[in-house]
């Protein structure tokens, strides 16, 4: 993994995204053993087609370094480039020995079993992964920097040392990307019957499914539930893995990783690493497909699968049981993740049979009532449609009735103060919207209300903003659908006239397209409603769905 690469020979750097940083860290610390670097083409193809590296070693998920067109034009074979984190710190140098173009459709079908873009792994592959993959020899400079939960970040070598020091013969690994409730505690306790057995709670703190609870909240919860176990029988360590949500293949991958940490047993429950439902409302994978695949290969991996069915609560016995261990006529209770989020958002009681009070207390910190959460109201529409007028009136109306801090990001104001150097090409328009989205997401993260009123003509850019904001709070897209002819009548600046005469290029609605949203929460035509009526319609919507009191 090491070679000499003097800095004077390095004339290009590749900025790694979060997923690439996670992958690099797990290559470096041995979690991804036998990988020593990002996969070359032969290993990548063999992984996709056969779930094995080219030498025959079992490996079900590609771990590659993807780059985009901008980088591909600046690098060449046998060149050394630096791999930098998001702050520009050099984590490693890479001697480029291969540059290849993947077959993304084949990768999606084989690894995820689908090309449905509603699958988060497929969506990421097609929309965020670069066109080319590169590989070569790594020269590690330093591990990625973590300033949080340092005492809980143990690499494979350190976990094995803990096992040796505590005379642990059997280590049961439990993976989670969710908070742990009573059912999880009861499930894991079932695996701790032998005196020389210990539990490794090994939560994912890299990238998980969009919309998952942030790992800071989850880790605080994991720390609180440790006292539910017998002392010295449970260990907590964090895994900075970027999940792909690849279901059965990912479960196999997770098993190999846990074997690298010294685990002798691995708990696999219902729909392990599944992303949920497809566009037709069906689960992408069968409930127990992951268990079946890993059991098939467990002897080769050298780790024993502990398969569990869904755990449910029986009121009559005041106890949890696997669902396959109860009779057909016994009444049981369960709360889904969707139902839990609803209870939290609406401030309803969460029963003690489901979770511990200290866990619920932590969750309520991250899930305040809707009217106390951050919110972005994002207006989109043609120039002259009424966005600015409505957003300004809405700002004043909300300040009358809500005590959250409210910020207005009007299109013209942002152009003058945040994006003054940008033109109106598609690239520059997208960058402008990205900047607005970033500011809005920060306002939302800190519990404020952001009112954004750009033209935002492109669907993909709007969806990117939605994704940015939803990490921290709520997002509402308001399409001001006023017809083009009405907008032209209101053209006090004469912009439409200049656009039709060819004086202004790339003008939305005339010489550049406007992509009508199909995902707006509200659609308002100001040729039919007055500004005041439009504002009251928005207020009514916000009250109906409890975004405001």
CORTA-V919559 format. One record per helix or strand of 3 or more residues. SS is the DSSP state (@ for helix, = for strand). FROM is the first residue (numbers start at 1). LEN is the number of residues. If there is no record, write none. Layout:
((SS:FROM:LEN) (SS:FROM:LEN))
//
This chain:
((@:7:3) (=:13:3) (@:18:11) (@:41:10) (=:65:3) (@:69:4) (=:80:5) (=:90:12) (@:104:9) (@:120:8) (=:132:9) (@:150:3) (@:156:10) (=:170:5) (@:182:8) (=:197:5) (@:215:14) (=:234:3) (@:248:13) (=:265:4) (@:289:13) (=:304:4) (=:311:4) (=:319:4) (@:323:3) (@:337:9) (@:357:10) (@:370:3) (=:375:7) (@:387:15) (=:406:5) (@:411:7) (@:426:20) (=:449:5) (@:459:12) (=:474:7) (@:484:6) (@:495:6) (=:522:3) (@:531:14))
//
